[in-house]
Amino acid sequence: MKAEIHPDYHDITYVMSDGSKFQTRSTMGKAGDVIQLDVDRKTHPAWIGGTGALKKTGRMERFSNQFGDLNFGAKKDEEKK
């Protein structure tokens, strides 16, 4: 690597909303910094109960509900099988 063109890459500690910690390397902050997270996988509404399952809402679901019985490119003989 060329000197003086890359950011400093150092160890930092993240503290989750439940108090658990993990250490990683980052260019954020300074070496030894502690970053307190207010929103993480255990508190963010996109995850349900921390399992990582996202709610199914949006264009694809609405399309499937409206046009779910269409078979694009399927031949008539294959549909009967």
Stockholm file with secondary structure:
# STOCKHOLM 1.0

chainA/1-81         MKAEIHPDYHDITYVMSDGSKFQTRSTMGKAGDVIQLDVDRKTHPAWIGGTGALKKTGRMERFSNQFGDLNFGAKKDEEKK
#=GR chainA/1-81 SS CCTTSSCCCEEEEEECTTSCEEEEEESSSCTTCEEECSSCTTTCTTSSTTSCCCCCCSHHHHHHHHHTTCCTTCCHHHHHC
#=GC SS_cons        CCTTSSCCCEEEEEECTTSCEEEEEESSSCTTCEEECSSCTTTCTTSSTTSCCCCCCSHHHHHHHHHTTCCTTCCHHHHHC
//
